[in-house]
Structures are given as structure tokens and as C-alpha cells.
Amino acid sequence: MKQTTIHNCDIIRDLLPGYMERLLSDAGEEAVKEHLSHCKDCEKIYSQMKEDIFHKEPSPEENRALDGFRKLFRRTRHLKLLLISACTLILCGILSGFLGLFVIGSPVGTSWIDHISCIYDEETDSLNIQGHAQNVNISKVIWEKDSENETLINVLVYETEALPFTSETHDFTLTIPDAKGMDVCLACPKYDRSSIYSWKKDHYELVQHMEEAIFQTAPSLDPDTAPLSCASGISLYNGQEGLIFHLDYVIGEGTVFWVWNDSIITDGDLEPADFEIWVSLKEPHEVHFFDYQTGTWTDDASIVEERRPSTGGTAQPVVEQLSR
């Protein structure tokens, strides 16, 4: 610590009350202490002041002096705390802004992605995604399962400003493990979605063969009046992987229906069947029915005809699976 020497006794004696109350700064205390070690007169006055403290109440003048020192000390301490707090907030703001602008970034809207391709690996069940964004500096790409739809995966692309003297990154690659049966969307973060991959559409021929297995198992099922829809996601039955199909009965005389983007559209009415159909992925395709009324599985295909609405008419498909 740098030592400060004060030779003026009057100044030292003015500082003695603050020295006794330990209200001085470190430099002030060191200066008074150093002076008292060399000046016997000031040291004597200091000793007398300490003795008087134990024998009598301070005079009004001494109280005013002590109060002045206390107020000055408190103000100085408060100013130091305010200065430290202000500097801390400024530094945190600068650091937060730097991290947000150059490191963390923000999700990119789906319209900024110029090109994207998806390739499914049949051996590993993983999905390899490649994308490009011409006017965006890409910092990272992540994927996460949707919190509301367990068969949906959201891909989020983050952008940041490029650091000085560094080149921008416009291309990205991402591998999603175990994408079997899943749907994948670009998301920003969830309100802006763009579908980029559907496993069941990518495996259209397999799904078609599974539908044919349903019609063979339930010959009374007429594809012209009872369209099937395949749900996303892999479903297990007795340890086997399969897909779930839902059945709708088209009601109305001479009505028509068509399928667009996995939605059934008709000029009549649709009556959902109160059961679902499970079909195994592997051939020969096994077909089982889950009855919503009893909560049990059955292999009896007569459920298809027994649950047909009595008001059903004839319907003809106008366009078959336009989304395919």
C-alpha cells in the first residue's frame, strides 16, 4: 500500500475523531497512524481523547464532527456500491448483446431456407438433412421432439452475425437418429412450421401394401365408401413394429370423397369407425383390430361390417391420394 505522510498536526488532530471511529479510508488511517508514531504531542492528544471517551460523554462539537464523518463514510460507501452496480449492469448488457448477436443467435424463419433435402437411411433409421440459406449466416442447427405431438420433430436453424474477419456459413447438415415413422418440420420456433419430411409418404409403396393387406383381411370393406388414413409414428403390438390405420365411413347417397394432404374431403358426411387397425411392417403383414368400445384387441374382421353406420350410402372417390 502506498504510504501518505502528513506533517501538519492540525490536519491530523482534525482526523483523530474519524480515526478513533474507524471511519477513515485505508490511506487516511495509515497516514494518521504513521504521524502518531513520530509525533508525541499528537499521540498524547490521541491518548487523552481515548481516555475521555471512557469517562465522559462527547461534547456537542465532537458529536457533530463524528456525525459528519459517519455521513461522509456512508455516502462514500453508497456511491461505491452504486458505481459497482452500474458497471456490472453495463458489462452484463454488453456481454449479453455480444453473445446474442455473435454466439447464441436467433431462430431463422422457414422462408429464409432456400433449399433442403432429406435422405432416410434404411439401415440405421436415421434421417440426413442438408440445407442452404443464401442470405443468412448459420450458427447452429438443432432438432427436438415436439412437446404436443410425439410423432413430430422440429428442426430449428439459428443465425448470428459473422464475426469480423470471418466468412459466413450458408450451408448446414443435420442427422436425426431414429426417425422411423416420424414427421419432420422446419420450425421457428413452433408457430412457423414447414413440413420437410414424412416417413409414411417416403414409404408410400409399403403403406399401400399394408392397406391392401387390410382389404384382404376384411373383404367386406369397400375402399369406395370407407377410406383409410395412416397415422404417423411406429406402434408396437406383441413386440412387432407396425402402423395404425384409421377408418372413416362416408355417409350419403351418391356422395363423393377425395384425399388431400392426408385429409379426407367429402360432400357427404364422415362417420369415424370406433376401432383402429394395426398392420405389421414386415411381410406377411399381420392385421389386428383394437376395439374402442371394449378396449381389447381382436382378429375378427367382422367388426368392420358390424360397425358400419346403418345410414350409409354409396360414395365414389374422385381423386385418390392427391397428396401422393
Contacts in CASP RR format, 6 or more apart in sequence:
PFRMAT RR
TARGET T0000
AUTHOR 0000-0000-0000
METHOD contacts of the structure
MODEL  1
MKQTTIHNCDIIRDLLPGYMERLLSDAGEEAVKEHLSHCKDCEKIYSQMK
EDIFHKEPSPEENRALDGFRKLFRRTRHLKLLLISACTLILCGILSGFLG
LFVIGSPVGTSWIDHISCIYDEETDSLNIQGHAQNVNISKVIWEKDSENE
TLINVLVYETEALPFTSETHDFTLTIPDAKGMDVCLACPKYDRSSIYSWK
KDHYELVQHMEEAIFQTAPSLDPDTAPLSCASGISLYNGQEGLIFHLDYV
IGEGTVFWVWNDSIITDGDLEPADFEIWVSLKEPHEVHFFDYQTGTWTDD
ASIVEERRPSTGGTAQPVVEQLSR
1 26 0 8 1.000
1 27 0 8 1.000
1 30 0 8 1.000
2 27 0 8 1.000
3 30 0 8 1.000
3 31 0 8 1.000
3 34 0 8 1.000
4 27 0 8 1.000
4 28 0 8 1.000
4 30 0 8 1.000
4 31 0 8 1.000
4 34 0 8 1.000
5 31 0 8 1.000
5 34 0 8 1.000
5 35 0 8 1.000
6 12 0 8 1.000
6 31 0 8 1.000
6 32 0 8 1.000
6 35 0 8 1.000
7 35 0 8 1.000
9 35 0 8 1.000
9 39 0 8 1.000
9 41 0 8 1.000
9 42 0 8 1.000
12 31 0 8 1.000
12 32 0 8 1.000
12 35 0 8 1.000
12 36 0 8 1.000
12 39 0 8 1.000
12 42 0 8 1.000
13 42 0 8 1.000
13 45 0 8 1.000
15 24 0 8 1.000
15 28 0 8 1.000
15 31 0 8 1.000
15 32 0 8 1.000
16 32 0 8 1.000
16 42 0 8 1.000
16 45 0 8 1.000
16 46 0 8 1.000
16 49 0 8 1.000
17 49 0 8 1.000
17 62 0 8 1.000
17 65 0 8 1.000
17 66 0 8 1.000
17 69 0 8 1.000
18 24 0 8 1.000
18 65 0 8 1.000
18 66 0 8 1.000
18 69 0 8 1.000
19 28 0 8 1.000
19 29 0 8 1.000
19 32 0 8 1.000
19 33 0 8 1.000
19 46 0 8 1.000
20 46 0 8 1.000
20 49 0 8 1.000
20 50 0 8 1.000
20 53 0 8 1.000
21 66 0 8 1.000
21 69 0 8 1.000
21 70 0 8 1.000
22 29 0 8 1.000
23 66 0 8 1.000
23 69 0 8 1.000
23 70 0 8 1.000
23 72 0 8 1.000
23 73 0 8 1.000
24 32 0 8 1.000
24 69 0 8 1.000
35 42 0 8 1.000
36 42 0 8 1.000
36 43 0 8 1.000
36 46 0 8 1.000
37 43 0 8 1.000
58 66 0 8 1.000
100 106 0 8 1.000
100 160 0 8 1.000
101 160 0 8 1.000
101 161 0 8 1.000
102 160 0 8 1.000
102 161 0 8 1.000
102 163 0 8 1.000
103 139 0 8 1.000
103 160 0 8 1.000
104 139 0 8 1.000
104 158 0 8 1.000
104 160 0 8 1.000
105 139 0 8 1.000
105 158 0 8 1.000
105 159 0 8 1.000
105 160 0 8 1.000
106 158 0 8 1.000
106 159 0 8 1.000
107 156 0 8 1.000
107 157 0 8 1.000
107 158 0 8 1.000
107 159 0 8 1.000
107 187 0 8 1.000
107 188 0 8 1.000
107 189 0 8 1.000
108 133 0 8 1.000
108 136 0 8 1.000
108 138 0 8 1.000
108 157 0 8 1.000
108 158 0 8 1.000
108 159 0 8 1.000
108 188 0 8 1.000
109 157 0 8 1.000
109 186 0 8 1.000
109 188 0 8 1.000
109 192 0 8 1.000
110 186 0 8 1.000
110 187 0 8 1.000
110 188 0 8 1.000
110 192 0 8 1.000
110 193 0 8 1.000
110 194 0 8 1.000
112 133 0 8 1.000
112 135 0 8 1.000
112 136 0 8 1.000
112 157 0 8 1.000
112 159 0 8 1.000
113 131 0 8 1.000
113 132 0 8 1.000
113 133 0 8 1.000
113 157 0 8 1.000
113 186 0 8 1.000
113 194 0 8 1.000
114 131 0 8 1.000
114 132 0 8 1.000
114 133 0 8 1.000
114 134 0 8 1.000
115 131 0 8 1.000
115 132 0 8 1.000
116 129 0 8 1.000
116 130 0 8 1.000
116 131 0 8 1.000
116 132 0 8 1.000
116 186 0 8 1.000
116 196 0 8 1.000
117 129 0 8 1.000
117 130 0 8 1.000
117 131 0 8 1.000
118 127 0 8 1.000
118 128 0 8 1.000
118 129 0 8 1.000
118 184 0 8 1.000
118 196 0 8 1.000
118 197 0 8 1.000
119 127 0 8 1.000
119 128 0 8 1.000
120 126 0 8 1.000
120 127 0 8 1.000
120 128 0 8 1.000
120 179 0 8 1.000
120 197 0 8 1.000
120 199 0 8 1.000
120 202 0 8 1.000
121 127 0 8 1.000
121 128 0 8 1.000
124 177 0 8 1.000
125 177 0 8 1.000
125 178 0 8 1.000
125 179 0 8 1.000
125 180 0 8 1.000
126 175 0 8 1.000
126 176 0 8 1.000
126 177 0 8 1.000
126 178 0 8 1.000
126 179 0 8 1.000
127 175 0 8 1.000
127 176 0 8 1.000
127 179 0 8 1.000
127 182 0 8 1.000
127 184 0 8 1.000
127 197 0 8 1.000
128 173 0 8 1.000
128 174 0 8 1.000
128 175 0 8 1.000
129 155 0 8 1.000
129 173 0 8 1.000
129 174 0 8 1.000
129 175 0 8 1.000
129 176 0 8 1.000
129 184 0 8 1.000
129 196 0 8 1.000
129 197 0 8 1.000
130 171 0 8 1.000
130 172 0 8 1.000
130 173 0 8 1.000
131 171 0 8 1.000
131 172 0 8 1.000
131 173 0 8 1.000
132 170 0 8 1.000
132 171 0 8 1.000
132 172 0 8 1.000
133 157 0 8 1.000
133 159 0 8 1.000
133 170 0 8 1.000
133 172 0 8 1.000
134 170 0 8 1.000
136 157 0 8 1.000
136 159 0 8 1.000
136 170 0 8 1.000
137 159 0 8 1.000
137 160 0 8 1.000
137 161 0 8 1.000
137 162 0 8 1.000
137 168 0 8 1.000
137 169 0 8 1.000
137 170 0 8 1.000
138 157 0 8 1.000
138 158 0 8 1.000
138 159 0 8 1.000
138 169 0 8 1.000
138 170 0 8 1.000
138 171 0 8 1.000
138 172 0 8 1.000
139 158 0 8 1.000
139 159 0 8 1.000
139 160 0 8 1.000
139 169 0 8 1.000
140 158 0 8 1.000
141 155 0 8 1.000
141 156 0 8 1.000
141 157 0 8 1.000
141 158 0 8 1.000
141 172 0 8 1.000
141 173 0 8 1.000
141 174 0 8 1.000
142 155 0 8 1.000
142 156 0 8 1.000
142 158 0 8 1.000
142 174 0 8 1.000
143 153 0 8 1.000
143 154 0 8 1.000
143 155 0 8 1.000
143 156 0 8 1.000
143 174 0 8 1.000
143 176 0 8 1.000
143 184 0 8 1.000
144 153 0 8 1.000
144 154 0 8 1.000
144 156 0 8 1.000
145 152 0 8 1.000
145 153 0 8 1.000
145 154 0 8 1.000
146 152 0 8 1.000
146 153 0 8 1.000
146 154 0 8 1.000
146 190 0 8 1.000
151 181 0 8 1.000
151 182 0 8 1.000
151 183 0 8 1.000
151 231 0 8 1.000
151 232 0 8 1.000
151 233 0 8 1.000
152 182 0 8 1.000
152 183 0 8 1.000
152 184 0 8 1.000
152 185 0 8 1.000
152 232 0 8 1.000
153 176 0 8 1.000
153 179 0 8 1.000
153 182 0 8 1.000
153 183 0 8 1.000
153 184 0 8 1.000
153 185 0 8 1.000
154 184 0 8 1.000
154 185 0 8 1.000
154 186 0 8 1.000
154 187 0 8 1.000
154 189 0 8 1.000
154 190 0 8 1.000
154 193 0 8 1.000
155 174 0 8 1.000
155 176 0 8 1.000
155 184 0 8 1.000
155 185 0 8 1.000
155 186 0 8 1.000
155 187 0 8 1.000
155 196 0 8 1.000
156 186 0 8 1.000
156 187 0 8 1.000
156 188 0 8 1.000
156 189 0 8 1.000
157 172 0 8 1.000
157 186 0 8 1.000
157 188 0 8 1.000
162 168 0 8 1.000
176 182 0 8 1.000
176 184 0 8 1.000
179 197 0 8 1.000
179 199 0 8 1.000
180 199 0 8 1.000
180 233 0 8 1.000
180 234 0 8 1.000
180 241 0 8 1.000
181 199 0 8 1.000
181 200 0 8 1.000
181 232 0 8 1.000
181 233 0 8 1.000
181 234 0 8 1.000
181 243 0 8 1.000
182 197 0 8 1.000
182 199 0 8 1.000
182 232 0 8 1.000
182 233 0 8 1.000
183 195 0 8 1.000
183 197 0 8 1.000
183 198 0 8 1.000
183 199 0 8 1.000
183 232 0 8 1.000
184 195 0 8 1.000
184 196 0 8 1.000
184 197 0 8 1.000
184 198 0 8 1.000
185 193 0 8 1.000
185 194 0 8 1.000
185 195 0 8 1.000
185 196 0 8 1.000
186 193 0 8 1.000
186 194 0 8 1.000
186 196 0 8 1.000
187 193 0 8 1.000
187 194 0 8 1.000
198 232 0 8 1.000
199 232 0 8 1.000
199 233 0 8 1.000
200 207 0 8 1.000
200 230 0 8 1.000
200 232 0 8 1.000
200 233 0 8 1.000
200 243 0 8 1.000
201 323 0 8 1.000
201 324 0 8 1.000
204 324 0 8 1.000
206 281 0 8 1.000
207 230 0 8 1.000
207 243 0 8 1.000
209 283 0 8 1.000
209 285 0 8 1.000
210 230 0 8 1.000
210 243 0 8 1.000
210 245 0 8 1.000
210 279 0 8 1.000
210 281 0 8 1.000
210 285 0 8 1.000
211 228 0 8 1.000
211 230 0 8 1.000
211 245 0 8 1.000
213 279 0 8 1.000
213 284 0 8 1.000
213 285 0 8 1.000
213 287 0 8 1.000
214 221 0 8 1.000
214 228 0 8 1.000
214 245 0 8 1.000
214 277 0 8 1.000
214 279 0 8 1.000
214 287 0 8 1.000
215 221 0 8 1.000
215 223 0 8 1.000
217 287 0 8 1.000
217 301 0 8 1.000
218 287 0 8 1.000
218 301 0 8 1.000
218 304 0 8 1.000
218 305 0 8 1.000
219 301 0 8 1.000
220 301 0 8 1.000
220 302 0 8 1.000
220 304 0 8 1.000
220 305 0 8 1.000
221 247 0 8 1.000
221 304 0 8 1.000
221 305 0 8 1.000
223 317 0 8 1.000
224 314 0 8 1.000
224 315 0 8 1.000
224 316 0 8 1.000
224 317 0 8 1.000
225 249 0 8 1.000
225 250 0 8 1.000
225 312 0 8 1.000
225 313 0 8 1.000
225 314 0 8 1.000
225 315 0 8 1.000
226 247 0 8 1.000
226 248 0 8 1.000
226 249 0 8 1.000
226 250 0 8 1.000
226 273 0 8 1.000
226 304 0 8 1.000
226 308 0 8 1.000
227 247 0 8 1.000
227 248 0 8 1.000
227 250 0 8 1.000
227 257 0 8 1.000
227 259 0 8 1.000
227 264 0 8 1.000
227 317 0 8 1.000
228 245 0 8 1.000
228 246 0 8 1.000
228 247 0 8 1.000
228 277 0 8 1.000
229 245 0 8 1.000
229 246 0 8 1.000
229 248 0 8 1.000
229 259 0 8 1.000
229 262 0 8 1.000
229 264 0 8 1.000
230 243 0 8 1.000
230 244 0 8 1.000
230 245 0 8 1.000
231 243 0 8 1.000
231 244 0 8 1.000
231 245 0 8 1.000
231 246 0 8 1.000
233 243 0 8 1.000
233 244 0 8 1.000
234 241 0 8 1.000
234 242 0 8 1.000
234 243 0 8 1.000
234 281 0 8 1.000
235 241 0 8 1.000
235 242 0 8 1.000
235 243 0 8 1.000
235 244 0 8 1.000
235 278 0 8 1.000
236 242 0 8 1.000
237 278 0 8 1.000
237 280 0 8 1.000
237 288 0 8 1.000
237 297 0 8 1.000
240 280 0 8 1.000
240 281 0 8 1.000
240 282 0 8 1.000
240 286 0 8 1.000
241 280 0 8 1.000
241 281 0 8 1.000
241 282 0 8 1.000
242 278 0 8 1.000
242 279 0 8 1.000
242 280 0 8 1.000
242 281 0 8 1.000
243 278 0 8 1.000
243 279 0 8 1.000
243 281 0 8 1.000
244 276 0 8 1.000
244 277 0 8 1.000
244 278 0 8 1.000
245 276 0 8 1.000
245 277 0 8 1.000
245 278 0 8 1.000
245 279 0 8 1.000
246 272 0 8 1.000
246 273 0 8 1.000
246 276 0 8 1.000
246 277 0 8 1.000
247 272 0 8 1.000
247 273 0 8 1.000
247 275 0 8 1.000
247 276 0 8 1.000
247 277 0 8 1.000
247 304 0 8 1.000
248 264 0 8 1.000
248 270 0 8 1.000
248 271 0 8 1.000
248 272 0 8 1.000
248 273 0 8 1.000
249 270 0 8 1.000
249 271 0 8 1.000
249 272 0 8 1.000
249 273 0 8 1.000
249 308 0 8 1.000
249 309 0 8 1.000
249 312 0 8 1.000
250 257 0 8 1.000
250 266 0 8 1.000
250 268 0 8 1.000
250 269 0 8 1.000
250 270 0 8 1.000
250 271 0 8 1.000
250 312 0 8 1.000
250 313 0 8 1.000
250 315 0 8 1.000
251 268 0 8 1.000
251 269 0 8 1.000
251 270 0 8 1.000
251 271 0 8 1.000
251 309 0 8 1.000
251 311 0 8 1.000
251 312 0 8 1.000
251 313 0 8 1.000
252 268 0 8 1.000
252 269 0 8 1.000
252 311 0 8 1.000
252 312 0 8 1.000
252 313 0 8 1.000
252 314 0 8 1.000
252 315 0 8 1.000
253 313 0 8 1.000
253 314 0 8 1.000
254 313 0 8 1.000
254 314 0 8 1.000
254 315 0 8 1.000
254 316 0 8 1.000
255 266 0 8 1.000
255 267 0 8 1.000
255 268 0 8 1.000
255 269 0 8 1.000
255 313 0 8 1.000
255 314 0 8 1.000
255 315 0 8 1.000
255 316 0 8 1.000
256 266 0 8 1.000
256 267 0 8 1.000
256 315 0 8 1.000
256 316 0 8 1.000
256 317 0 8 1.000
256 318 0 8 1.000
257 264 0 8 1.000
257 265 0 8 1.000
257 266 0 8 1.000
257 267 0 8 1.000
257 268 0 8 1.000
257 270 0 8 1.000
257 315 0 8 1.000
257 316 0 8 1.000
257 317 0 8 1.000
257 318 0 8 1.000
258 264 0 8 1.000
258 265 0 8 1.000
258 266 0 8 1.000
258 317 0 8 1.000
258 318 0 8 1.000
258 319 0 8 1.000
258 320 0 8 1.000
258 322 0 8 1.000
259 265 0 8 1.000
259 317 0 8 1.000
259 319 0 8 1.000
259 320 0 8 1.000
259 321 0 8 1.000
259 322 0 8 1.000
259 323 0 8 1.000
260 319 0 8 1.000
260 322 0 8 1.000
260 323 0 8 1.000
261 322 0 8 1.000
261 323 0 8 1.000
262 323 0 8 1.000
264 270 0 8 1.000
266 315 0 8 1.000
268 315 0 8 1.000
271 309 0 8 1.000
271 312 0 8 1.000
273 304 0 8 1.000
273 307 0 8 1.000
274 291 0 8 1.000
274 292 0 8 1.000
274 293 0 8 1.000
274 307 0 8 1.000
275 289 0 8 1.000
275 290 0 8 1.000
275 291 0 8 1.000
275 292 0 8 1.000
275 293 0 8 1.000
275 303 0 8 1.000
275 307 0 8 1.000
276 289 0 8 1.000
276 290 0 8 1.000
276 292 0 8 1.000
277 287 0 8 1.000
277 288 0 8 1.000
277 289 0 8 1.000
277 290 0 8 1.000
278 287 0 8 1.000
278 288 0 8 1.000
278 289 0 8 1.000
278 290 0 8 1.000
278 297 0 8 1.000
279 285 0 8 1.000
279 286 0 8 1.000
279 287 0 8 1.000
280 286 0 8 1.000
287 299 0 8 1.000
287 301 0 8 1.000
288 297 0 8 1.000
288 298 0 8 1.000
288 299 0 8 1.000
289 297 0 8 1.000
289 298 0 8 1.000
289 299 0 8 1.000
289 300 0 8 1.000
289 301 0 8 1.000
289 303 0 8 1.000
289 304 0 8 1.000
290 296 0 8 1.000
290 297 0 8 1.000
290 298 0 8 1.000
291 297 0 8 1.000
291 298 0 8 1.000
291 303 0 8 1.000
END
